[in-house]
């Protein structure tokens, strides 16, 4: 897949009043990537990307999605959610 003209936020999940988790499509070094990252509220209240997160090429997304689906099944089977 080619570069993405501008970042696209796919999902956002609030963690608390000062943090949110964002899943975005973006471009890194000319390649399309999926970025799952924690964003935090800066001094002016605007959200800024944090250091913790996962960025991977979109070609790896199907394998990650399958792994996360398996993790969700296991969490549910153990009554953790």
N, CA, C and O atoms as a CHARMM CRD file, in Angstrom:
* protein
*
  324
    1    1 UNK  N      0.83900  -1.17500   0.00000 PROA 1      0.00000
    2    1 UNK  CA     0.00000   0.00000   0.00000 PROA 1      0.00000
    3    1 UNK  C      0.88500   1.23900   0.00000 PROA 1      0.00000
    4    1 UNK  O      1.93400   1.24400   0.64400 PROA 1      0.00000
    5    2 UNK  N      0.48800   2.27300  -0.70000 PROA 2      0.00000
    6    2 UNK  CA     1.24500   3.50700  -0.77600 PROA 2      0.00000
    7    2 UNK  C      1.04200   4.34800   0.47300 PROA 2      0.00000
    8    2 UNK  O      0.27100   4.01100   1.37200 PROA 2      0.00000
    9    3 UNK  N      1.76700   5.45500   0.48600 PROA 3      0.00000
   10    3 UNK  CA     1.66200   6.37900   1.60800 PROA 3      0.00000
   11    3 UNK  C      0.23100   6.91700   1.73400 PROA 3      0.00000
   12    3 UNK  O     -0.51000   7.00400   0.75500 PROA 3      0.00000
   13    4 UNK  N     -0.12800   7.27100   2.95900 PROA 4      0.00000
   14    4 UNK  CA    -1.44300   7.82900   3.25300 PROA 4      0.00000
   15    4 UNK  C     -1.27300   9.34700   3.28900 PROA 4      0.00000
   16    4 UNK  O     -0.39100   9.84300   3.99100 PROA 4      0.00000
   17    5 UNK  N     -2.10200  10.10400   2.54500 PROA 5      0.00000
   18    5 UNK  CA    -1.89800  11.55500   2.45600 PROA 5      0.00000
   19    5 UNK  C     -1.88100  12.27100   3.81100 PROA 5      0.00000
   20    5 UNK  O     -1.09600  13.19500   4.01900 PROA 5      0.00000
   21    6 UNK  N     -2.74300  11.84300   4.72000 PROA 6      0.00000
   22    6 UNK  CA    -2.76300  12.42100   6.06200 PROA 6      0.00000
   23    6 UNK  C     -3.26200  11.36200   7.02400 PROA 6      0.00000
   24    6 UNK  O     -4.00200  10.46400   6.62100 PROA 6      0.00000
   25    7 UNK  N     -2.86700  11.44900   8.30900 PROA 7      0.00000
   26    7 UNK  CA    -3.29900  10.43200   9.27000 PROA 7      0.00000
   27    7 UNK  C     -4.82200  10.32600   9.36000 PROA 7      0.00000
   28    7 UNK  O     -5.53300  11.32800   9.29200 PROA 7      0.00000
   29    8 UNK  N     -5.30500   9.09500   9.51400 PROA 8      0.00000
   30    8 UNK  CA    -6.74000   8.82600   9.64500 PROA 8      0.00000
   31    8 UNK  C     -6.95500   8.09100  10.97000 PROA 8      0.00000
   32    8 UNK  O     -6.42900   6.99700  11.17400 PROA 8      0.00000
   33    9 UNK  N     -7.73300   8.70400  11.86500 PROA 9      0.00000
   34    9 UNK  CA    -8.05000   8.05400  13.13100 PROA 9      0.00000
   35    9 UNK  C     -9.17900   7.06300  12.89700 PROA 9      0.00000
   36    9 UNK  O    -10.26300   7.43200  12.44300 PROA 9      0.00000
   37   10 UNK  N     -8.91200   5.79800  13.21300 PROA 10     0.00000
   38   10 UNK  CA    -9.88200   4.71800  13.02800 PROA 10     0.00000
   39   10 UNK  C    -10.73900   4.54100  14.28000 PROA 10     0.00000
   40   10 UNK  O    -11.95200   4.35300  14.19100 PROA 10     0.00000
   41   11 UNK  N    -10.09800   4.60200  15.44300 PROA 11     0.00000
   42   11 UNK  CA   -10.81900   4.42200  16.70700 PROA 11     0.00000
   43   11 UNK  C    -10.10200   5.17500  17.81000 PROA 11     0.00000
   44   11 UNK  O     -8.89900   5.42700  17.74900 PROA 11     0.00000
   45   12 UNK  N    -10.88600   5.52800  18.82400 PROA 12     0.00000
   46   12 UNK  CA   -10.32700   6.21100  19.99300 PROA 12     0.00000
   47   12 UNK  C    -11.02000   5.66000  21.22800 PROA 12     0.00000
   48   12 UNK  O    -12.24900   5.61400  21.28400 PROA 12     0.00000
   49   13 UNK  N    -10.24200   5.24400  22.21500 PROA 13     0.00000
   50   13 UNK  CA   -10.78100   4.65600  23.43400 PROA 13     0.00000
   51   13 UNK  C    -10.21000   5.41700  24.63500 PROA 13     0.00000
   52   13 UNK  O     -9.01500   5.30300  24.90700 PROA 13     0.00000
   53   14 UNK  N    -11.01800   6.18100  25.35300 PROA 14     0.00000
   54   14 UNK  CA   -10.51200   6.91200  26.51700 PROA 14     0.00000
   55   14 UNK  C     -9.96800   5.95800  27.57900 PROA 14     0.00000
   56   14 UNK  O    -10.58400   4.93600  27.88400 PROA 14     0.00000
   57   15 UNK  N     -8.82300   6.29900  28.12900 PROA 15     0.00000
   58   15 UNK  CA    -8.23300   5.51300  29.22200 PROA 15     0.00000
   59   15 UNK  C     -8.57800   6.13700  30.56000 PROA 15     0.00000
   60   15 UNK  O     -8.88800   5.43000  31.51900 PROA 15     0.00000
   61   16 UNK  N     -8.52600   7.46400  30.63000 PROA 16     0.00000
   62   16 UNK  CA    -8.91900   8.23700  31.81000 PROA 16     0.00000
   63   16 UNK  C     -9.13600   9.67600  31.34600 PROA 16     0.00000
   64   16 UNK  O     -9.19600   9.92300  30.14100 PROA 16     0.00000
   65   17 UNK  N     -9.25400  10.62200  32.26300 PROA 17     0.00000
   66   17 UNK  CA    -9.55900  11.99800  31.86500 PROA 17     0.00000
   67   17 UNK  C     -8.41400  12.67600  31.12700 PROA 17     0.00000
   68   17 UNK  O     -8.63100  13.68200  30.45200 PROA 17     0.00000
   69   18 UNK  N     -7.18800  12.14100  31.24100 PROA 18     0.00000
   70   18 UNK  CA    -6.03600  12.78700  30.61800 PROA 18     0.00000
   71   18 UNK  C     -5.38200  11.94600  29.52000 PROA 18     0.00000
   72   18 UNK  O     -4.43500  12.40400  28.88100 PROA 18     0.00000
   73   19 UNK  N     -5.86700  10.73500  29.29400 PROA 19     0.00000
   74   19 UNK  CA    -5.26100   9.85600  28.29000 PROA 19     0.00000
   75   19 UNK  C     -6.32000   9.18100  27.43800 PROA 19     0.00000
   76   19 UNK  O     -7.43100   8.90800  27.89300 PROA 19     0.00000
   77   20 UNK  N     -5.94900   8.91800  26.18600 PROA 20     0.00000
   78   20 UNK  CA    -6.80600   8.16200  25.28200 PROA 20     0.00000
   79   20 UNK  C     -5.91900   7.27000  24.41700 PROA 20     0.00000
   80   20 UNK  O     -4.75500   7.59000  24.17900 PROA 20     0.00000
   81   21 UNK  N     -6.46300   6.16800  23.95500 PROA 21     0.00000
   82   21 UNK  CA    -5.74400   5.27100  23.05000 PROA 21     0.00000
   83   21 UNK  C     -6.31900   5.49200  21.66300 PROA 21     0.00000
   84   21 UNK  O     -7.53300   5.42400  21.47000 PROA 21     0.00000
   85   22 UNK  N     -5.44800   5.75700  20.69500 PROA 22     0.00000
   86   22 UNK  CA    -5.90200   5.97000  19.32000 PROA 22     0.00000
   87   22 UNK  C     -5.30600   4.92900  18.39900 PROA 22     0.00000
   88   22 UNK  O     -4.13300   4.57400  18.51300 PROA 22     0.00000
   89   23 UNK  N     -6.13100   4.44500  17.48400 PROA 23     0.00000
   90   23 UNK  CA    -5.68900   3.57300  16.39900 PROA 23     0.00000
   91   23 UNK  C     -5.79600   4.41200  15.13600 PROA 23     0.00000
   92   23 UNK  O     -6.87200   4.89800  14.78900 PROA 23     0.00000
   93   24 UNK  N     -4.66100   4.58000  14.44800 PROA 24     0.00000
   94   24 UNK  CA    -4.64000   5.44800  13.27400 PROA 24     0.00000
   95   24 UNK  C     -3.90200   4.79700  12.11300 PROA 24     0.00000
   96   24 UNK  O     -2.98300   4.00100  12.30400 PROA 24     0.00000
   97   25 UNK  N     -4.31900   5.15000  10.92100 PROA 25     0.00000
   98   25 UNK  CA    -3.55800   4.83500   9.71900 PROA 25     0.00000
   99   25 UNK  C     -2.69600   6.05400   9.44900 PROA 25     0.00000
  100   25 UNK  O     -3.17300   7.18800   9.50200 PROA 25     0.00000
  101   26 UNK  N     -1.41700   5.81500   9.15600 PROA 26     0.00000
  102   26 UNK  CA    -0.48900   6.91700   8.95200 PROA 26     0.00000
  103   26 UNK  C      0.58300   6.47800   7.97100 PROA 26     0.00000
  104   26 UNK  O      0.52000   5.37600   7.42600 PROA 26     0.00000
  105   27 UNK  N      1.54900   7.32300   7.75100 PROA 27     0.00000
  106   27 UNK  CA     2.68300   7.02100   6.87600 PROA 27     0.00000
  107   27 UNK  C      3.96200   7.20200   7.65900 PROA 27     0.00000
  108   27 UNK  O      4.12100   8.18300   8.38500 PROA 27     0.00000
  109   28 UNK  N      4.87200   6.25700   7.51400 PROA 28     0.00000
  110   28 UNK  CA     6.19000   6.35400   8.12700 PROA 28     0.00000
  111   28 UNK  C      7.22000   5.95300   7.08300 PROA 28     0.00000
  112   28 UNK  O      7.16500   4.84800   6.54300 PROA 28     0.00000
  113   29 UNK  N      8.14800   6.83700   6.80100 PROA 29     0.00000
  114   29 UNK  CA     9.18500   6.61000   5.79900 PROA 29     0.00000
  115   29 UNK  C      8.60100   6.12700   4.47400 PROA 29     0.00000
  116   29 UNK  O      9.13000   5.21500   3.83800 PROA 29     0.00000
  117   30 UNK  N      7.50000   6.75800   4.07600 PROA 30     0.00000
  118   30 UNK  CA     6.88600   6.46700   2.79500 PROA 30     0.00000
  119   30 UNK  C      6.02500   5.21700   2.74700 PROA 30     0.00000
  120   30 UNK  O      5.53200   4.85000   1.68000 PROA 30     0.00000
  121   31 UNK  N      5.83600   4.56200   3.87500 PROA 31     0.00000
  122   31 UNK  CA     5.03100   3.33200   3.92000 PROA 31     0.00000
  123   31 UNK  C      3.80900   3.52200   4.80800 PROA 31     0.00000
  124   31 UNK  O      3.85600   4.22000   5.82100 PROA 31     0.00000
  125   32 UNK  N      2.71400   2.88400   4.40500 PROA 32     0.00000
  126   32 UNK  CA     1.49000   2.92200   5.20400 PROA 32     0.00000
  127   32 UNK  C      1.67800   2.06800   6.44800 PROA 32     0.00000
  128   32 UNK  O      2.16900   0.94100   6.37700 PROA 32     0.00000
  129   33 UNK  N      1.27600   2.62800   7.59900 PROA 33     0.00000
  130   33 UNK  CA     1.40200   1.92000   8.87000 PROA 33     0.00000
  131   33 UNK  C      0.10900   2.04900   9.66800 PROA 33     0.00000
  132   33 UNK  O     -0.70800   2.93900   9.43100 PROA 33     0.00000
  133   34 UNK  N     -0.05000   1.13800  10.61600 PROA 34     0.00000
  134   34 UNK  CA    -1.10200   1.21700  11.61900 PROA 34     0.00000
  135   34 UNK  C     -0.41100   1.62300  12.91200 PROA 34     0.00000
  136   34 UNK  O      0.57800   1.00900  13.31200 PROA 34     0.00000
  137   35 UNK  N     -0.92700   2.65000  13.55900 PROA 35     0.00000
  138   35 UNK  CA    -0.32300   3.16300  14.78300 PROA 35     0.00000
  139   35 UNK  C     -1.33700   3.06400  15.91400 PROA 35     0.00000
  140   35 UNK  O     -2.40000   3.68300  15.85700 PROA 35     0.00000
  141   36 UNK  N     -1.01600   2.29400  16.92900 PROA 36     0.00000
  142   36 UNK  CA    -1.83600   2.16500  18.13700 PROA 36     0.00000
  143   36 UNK  C     -1.02700   2.81300  19.25000 PROA 36     0.00000
  144   36 UNK  O      0.00500   2.28500  19.66500 PROA 36     0.00000
  145   37 UNK  N     -1.49000   3.94100  19.72400 PROA 37     0.00000
  146   37 UNK  CA    -0.66700   4.73400  20.62900 PROA 37     0.00000
  147   37 UNK  C     -1.51000   5.42400  21.68600 PROA 37     0.00000
  148   37 UNK  O     -2.66300   5.78400  21.44800 PROA 37     0.00000
  149   38 UNK  N     -0.91600   5.60100  22.85900 PROA 38     0.00000
  150   38 UNK  CA    -1.52700   6.36700  23.92900 PROA 38     0.00000
  151   38 UNK  C     -1.25300   7.84600  23.67900 PROA 38     0.00000
  152   38 UNK  O     -0.11800   8.23700  23.40400 PROA 38     0.00000
  153   39 UNK  N     -2.29300   8.66200  23.77500 PROA 39     0.00000
  154   39 UNK  CA    -2.17800  10.11400  23.63200 PROA 39     0.00000
  155   39 UNK  C     -2.51800  10.73300  24.97700 PROA 39     0.00000
  156   39 UNK  O     -3.40400  10.24100  25.67500 PROA 39     0.00000
  157   40 UNK  N     -1.83300  11.79600  25.34900 PROA 40     0.00000
  158   40 UNK  CA    -2.05300  12.43000  26.63700 PROA 40     0.00000
  159   40 UNK  C     -2.37700  13.91000  26.45000 PROA 40     0.00000
  160   40 UNK  O     -2.00100  14.51800  25.44800 PROA 40     0.00000
  161   41 UNK  N     -3.07400  14.47300  27.42300 PROA 41     0.00000
  162   41 UNK  CA    -3.42400  15.89800  27.38200 PROA 41     0.00000
  163   41 UNK  C     -2.20900  16.71200  27.78600 PROA 41     0.00000
  164   41 UNK  O     -1.66100  16.52500  28.87200 PROA 41     0.00000
  165   42 UNK  N     -1.78800  17.61400  26.91200 PROA 42     0.00000
  166   42 UNK  CA    -0.65700  18.48400  27.18900 PROA 42     0.00000
  167   42 UNK  C     -1.07800  19.65800  28.06100 PROA 42     0.00000
  168   42 UNK  O     -2.23400  19.74900  28.47200 PROA 42     0.00000
  169   43 UNK  N     -0.13300  20.56000  28.34500 PROA 43     0.00000
  170   43 UNK  CA    -0.42500  21.70400  29.21100 PROA 43     0.00000
  171   43 UNK  C     -1.55500  22.58900  28.69900 PROA 43     0.00000
  172   43 UNK  O     -2.27300  23.20100  29.48900 PROA 43     0.00000
  173   44 UNK  N     -1.71300  22.65800  27.37600 PROA 44     0.00000
  174   44 UNK  CA    -2.77400  23.49400  26.80500 PROA 44     0.00000
  175   44 UNK  C     -4.07800  22.73100  26.61100 PROA 44     0.00000
  176   44 UNK  O     -5.05300  23.28600  26.10600 PROA 44     0.00000
  177   45 UNK  N     -4.10100  21.45000  27.01300 PROA 45     0.00000
  178   45 UNK  CA    -5.30100  20.62900  26.88600 PROA 45     0.00000
  179   45 UNK  C     -5.38600  19.84400  25.59000 PROA 45     0.00000
  180   45 UNK  O     -6.21300  18.94000  25.47100 PROA 45     0.00000
  181   46 UNK  N     -4.54200  20.17300  24.61100 PROA 46     0.00000
  182   46 UNK  CA    -4.52900  19.43700  23.34000 PROA 46     0.00000
  183   46 UNK  C     -3.83600  18.09100  23.55100 PROA 46     0.00000
  184   46 UNK  O     -2.87200  17.99600  24.31100 PROA 46     0.00000
  185   47 UNK  N     -4.32900  17.06000  22.87800 PROA 47     0.00000
  186   47 UNK  CA    -3.73800  15.73400  23.02300 PROA 47     0.00000
  187   47 UNK  C     -2.48300  15.59700  22.16700 PROA 47     0.00000
  188   47 UNK  O     -2.44200  16.03100  21.01600 PROA 47     0.00000
  189   48 UNK  N     -1.45900  14.98000  22.76300 PROA 48     0.00000
  190   48 UNK  CA    -0.16500  14.76700  22.11100 PROA 48     0.00000
  191   48 UNK  C      0.14300  13.27100  22.13400 PROA 48     0.00000
  192   48 UNK  O     -0.22600  12.58600  23.08800 PROA 48     0.00000
  193   49 UNK  N      0.81800  12.74500  21.09500 PROA 49     0.00000
  194   49 UNK  CA     1.15900  11.31600  21.10300 PROA 49     0.00000
  195   49 UNK  C      2.19900  11.00500  22.16800 PROA 49     0.00000
  196   49 UNK  O      3.15600  11.75300  22.36800 PROA 49     0.00000
  197   50 UNK  N      1.98900   9.89300  22.83800 PROA 50     0.00000
  198   50 UNK  CA     2.94800   9.44000  23.83900 PROA 50     0.00000
  199   50 UNK  C      3.99600   8.52500  23.21600 PROA 50     0.00000
  200   50 UNK  O      3.92600   8.19500  22.03200 PROA 50     0.00000
  201   51 UNK  N      4.95600   8.12800  24.02000 PROA 51     0.00000
  202   51 UNK  CA     6.02000   7.25100  23.53100 PROA 51     0.00000
  203   51 UNK  C      5.57100   5.79700  23.45800 PROA 51     0.00000
  204   51 UNK  O      6.05200   5.03200  22.62200 PROA 51     0.00000
  205   52 UNK  N      4.64900   5.42200  24.33400 PROA 52     0.00000
  206   52 UNK  CA     4.22500   4.02000  24.35400 PROA 52     0.00000
  207   52 UNK  C      3.20200   3.76000  23.26000 PROA 52     0.00000
  208   52 UNK  O      2.23200   4.50000  23.09800 PROA 52     0.00000
  209   53 UNK  N      3.43800   2.70900  22.52700 PROA 53     0.00000
  210   53 UNK  CA     2.52200   2.34600  21.46000 PROA 53     0.00000
  211   53 UNK  C      3.12400   1.29300  20.55700 PROA 53     0.00000
  212   53 UNK  O      4.21600   0.78100  20.80600 PROA 53     0.00000
  213   54 UNK  N      2.40300   0.98500  19.51900 PROA 54     0.00000
  214   54 UNK  CA     2.81500  -0.02200  18.54700 PROA 54     0.00000
  215   54 UNK  C      2.55800   0.53200  17.16000 PROA 54     0.00000
  216   54 UNK  O      1.44400   0.95500  16.85100 PROA 54     0.00000
  217   55 UNK  N      3.58300   0.53000  16.32600 PROA 55     0.00000
  218   55 UNK  CA     3.44600   0.94900  14.93300 PROA 55     0.00000
  219   55 UNK  C      3.95100  -0.18500  14.06500 PROA 55     0.00000
  220   55 UNK  O      5.06800  -0.66800  14.25400 PROA 55     0.00000
  221   56 UNK  N      3.13400  -0.61400  13.11100 PROA 56     0.00000
  222   56 UNK  CA     3.55600  -1.69200  12.22800 PROA 56     0.00000
  223   56 UNK  C      2.99500  -1.47800  10.83600 PROA 56     0.00000
  224   56 UNK  O      1.97800  -0.80700  10.65400 PROA 56     0.00000
  225   57 UNK  N      3.66900  -2.05600   9.86000 PROA 57     0.00000
  226   57 UNK  CA     3.21300  -1.96900   8.48500 PROA 57     0.00000
  227   57 UNK  C      1.85400  -2.60400   8.32600 PROA 57     0.00000
  228   57 UNK  O      1.53100  -3.57700   9.00700 PROA 57     0.00000
  229   58 UNK  N      1.04500  -2.05000   7.41600 PROA 58     0.00000
  230   58 UNK  CA    -0.30500  -2.56100   7.23900 PROA 58     0.00000
  231   58 UNK  C     -0.32300  -4.02200   6.78800 PROA 58     0.00000
  232   58 UNK  O     -1.32500  -4.71100   6.97700 PROA 58     0.00000
  233   59 UNK  N      0.75600  -4.49500   6.20400 PROA 59     0.00000
  234   59 UNK  CA     0.79100  -5.89800   5.78400 PROA 59     0.00000
  235   59 UNK  C      0.72300  -6.85300   6.98300 PROA 59     0.00000
  236   59 UNK  O      0.36200  -8.02000   6.82500 PROA 59     0.00000
  237   60 UNK  N      1.06700  -6.36300   8.17400 PROA 60     0.00000
  238   60 UNK  CA     1.02500  -7.18700   9.38400 PROA 60     0.00000
  239   60 UNK  C     -0.32300  -7.12000  10.10300 PROA 60     0.00000
  240   60 UNK  O     -0.54400  -7.85500  11.06600 PROA 60     0.00000
  241   61 UNK  N     -1.21800  -6.25200   9.64800 PROA 61     0.00000
  242   61 UNK  CA    -2.49700  -6.05200  10.32400 PROA 61     0.00000
  243   61 UNK  C     -3.35900  -7.31900  10.39200 PROA 61     0.00000
  244   61 UNK  O     -3.92400  -7.58300  11.45300 PROA 61     0.00000
  245   62 UNK  N     -3.49300  -8.11800   9.32600 PROA 62     0.00000
  246   62 UNK  CA    -4.31900  -9.33300   9.44400 PROA 62     0.00000
  247   62 UNK  C     -3.82100 -10.29400  10.53600 PROA 62     0.00000
  248   62 UNK  O     -4.62900 -10.86400  11.26900 PROA 62     0.00000
  249   63 UNK  N     -2.51700 -10.47400  10.64500 PROA 63     0.00000
  250   63 UNK  CA    -1.97700 -11.36700  11.67000 PROA 63     0.00000
  251   63 UNK  C     -2.22600 -10.79800  13.06900 PROA 63     0.00000
  252   63 UNK  O     -2.56800 -11.53900  13.99000 PROA 63     0.00000
  253   64 UNK  N     -2.05600  -9.48700  13.22600 PROA 64     0.00000
  254   64 UNK  CA    -2.30900  -8.86100  14.52400 PROA 64     0.00000
  255   64 UNK  C     -3.78300  -8.96300  14.89500 PROA 64     0.00000
  256   64 UNK  O     -4.11200  -9.25700  16.04400 PROA 64     0.00000
  257   65 UNK  N     -4.66900  -8.72400  13.93900 PROA 65     0.00000
  258   65 UNK  CA    -6.10500  -8.81200  14.20000 PROA 65     0.00000
  259   65 UNK  C     -6.48600 -10.22600  14.65000 PROA 65     0.00000
  260   65 UNK  O     -7.29000 -10.38600  15.56800 PROA 65     0.00000
  261   66 UNK  N     -5.91700 -11.24200  14.01600 PROA 66     0.00000
  262   66 UNK  CA    -6.19500 -12.63000  14.41600 PROA 66     0.00000
  263   66 UNK  C     -5.69000 -12.90500  15.82300 PROA 66     0.00000
  264   66 UNK  O     -6.37200 -13.55200  16.61900 PROA 66     0.00000
  265   67 UNK  N     -4.49900 -12.41500  16.12800 PROA 67     0.00000
  266   67 UNK  CA    -3.92700 -12.62600  17.45800 PROA 67     0.00000
  267   67 UNK  C     -4.76400 -11.92600  18.52800 PROA 67     0.00000
  268   67 UNK  O     -4.98800 -12.48400  19.60200 PROA 67     0.00000
  269   68 UNK  N     -5.22300 -10.71800  18.24200 PROA 68     0.00000
  270   68 UNK  CA    -6.05100  -9.98900  19.20500 PROA 68     0.00000
  271   68 UNK  C     -7.40400 -10.67000  19.39200 PROA 68     0.00000
  272   68 UNK  O     -7.93500 -10.68300  20.50200 PROA 68     0.00000
  273   69 UNK  N     -7.96400 -11.23100  18.33600 PROA 69     0.00000
  274   69 UNK  CA    -9.22800 -11.96200  18.45400 PROA 69     0.00000
  275   69 UNK  C     -9.04800 -13.18200  19.36200 PROA 69     0.00000
  276   69 UNK  O     -9.91500 -13.48100  20.18300 PROA 69     0.00000
  277   70 UNK  N     -7.92400 -13.88300  19.21400 PROA 70     0.00000
  278   70 UNK  CA    -7.64100 -15.02900  20.09100 PROA 70     0.00000
  279   70 UNK  C     -7.46400 -14.58600  21.53600 PROA 70     0.00000
  280   70 UNK  O     -7.94200 -15.24900  22.45700 PROA 70     0.00000
  281   71 UNK  N     -6.78100 -13.47000  21.73300 PROA 71     0.00000
  282   71 UNK  CA    -6.59400 -12.94000  23.08700 PROA 71     0.00000
  283   71 UNK  C     -7.93400 -12.58400  23.70700 PROA 71     0.00000
  284   71 UNK  O     -8.15900 -12.85500  24.88700 PROA 71     0.00000
  285   72 UNK  N     -8.82500 -11.98000  22.93400 PROA 72     0.00000
  286   72 UNK  CA   -10.15100 -11.61800  23.43700 PROA 72     0.00000
  287   72 UNK  C    -10.93800 -12.86600  23.83800 PROA 72     0.00000
  288   72 UNK  O    -11.59400 -12.87800  24.87900 PROA 72     0.00000
  289   73 UNK  N    -10.87500 -13.90400  23.02500 PROA 73     0.00000
  290   73 UNK  CA   -11.54600 -15.16900  23.36600 PROA 73     0.00000
  291   73 UNK  C    -11.02700 -15.71800  24.68700 PROA 73     0.00000
  292   73 UNK  O    -11.80600 -16.16300  25.53000 PROA 73     0.00000
  293   74 UNK  N     -9.70900 -15.68700  24.86600 PROA 74     0.00000
  294   74 UNK  CA    -9.10500 -16.23000  26.09500 PROA 74     0.00000
  295   74 UNK  C     -9.49600 -15.39700  27.31000 PROA 74     0.00000
  296   74 UNK  O     -9.79700 -15.94700  28.36900 PROA 74     0.00000
  297   75 UNK  N     -9.49500 -14.09000  27.16500 PROA 75     0.00000
  298   75 UNK  CA    -9.88700 -13.20500  28.25500 PROA 75     0.00000
  299   75 UNK  C    -11.33000 -13.47800  28.66200 PROA 75     0.00000
  300   75 UNK  O    -11.64600 -13.56000  29.84800 PROA 75     0.00000
  301   76 UNK  N    -12.18800 -13.61500  27.67800 PROA 76     0.00000
  302   76 UNK  CA   -13.60000 -13.91100  27.97100 PROA 76     0.00000
  303   76 UNK  C    -13.75800 -15.27700  28.62100 PROA 76     0.00000
  304   76 UNK  O    -14.53600 -15.42800  29.56300 PROA 76     0.00000
  305   77 UNK  N    -13.02300 -16.28100  28.12500 PROA 77     0.00000
  306   77 UNK  CA   -13.10700 -17.63300  28.68400 PROA 77     0.00000
  307   77 UNK  C    -12.66400 -17.65200  30.15400 PROA 77     0.00000
  308   77 UNK  O    -13.16000 -18.45600  30.94500 PROA 77     0.00000
  309   78 UNK  N    -11.74000 -16.77300  30.51000 PROA 78     0.00000
  310   78 UNK  CA   -11.23800 -16.70300  31.88500 PROA 78     0.00000
  311   78 UNK  C    -12.05000 -15.74200  32.75600 PROA 78     0.00000
  312   78 UNK  O    -11.74800 -15.54900  33.93400 PROA 78     0.00000
  313   79 UNK  N    -13.07400 -15.15000  32.16600 PROA 79     0.00000
  314   79 UNK  CA   -13.94200 -14.24800  32.91700 PROA 79     0.00000
  315   79 UNK  C    -13.26200 -12.93400  33.30400 PROA 79     0.00000
  316   79 UNK  O    -13.61600 -12.32200  34.31200 PROA 79     0.00000
  317   80 UNK  N    -12.31100 -12.51400  32.52300 PROA 80     0.00000
  318   80 UNK  CA   -11.57500 -11.28900  32.84400 PROA 80     0.00000
  319   80 UNK  C    -12.21600 -10.03500  32.29900 PROA 80     0.00000
  320   80 UNK  O    -11.81900  -8.92500  32.65500 PROA 80     0.00000
  321   81 UNK  N    -13.21700 -10.20400  31.42700 PROA 81     0.00000
  322   81 UNK  CA   -13.93600  -9.04700  30.90200 PROA 81     0.00000
  323   81 UNK  C    -15.41500  -9.34800  30.78200 PROA 81     0.00000
  324   81 UNK  O    -16.18700  -8.48900  30.35500 PROA 81     0.00000
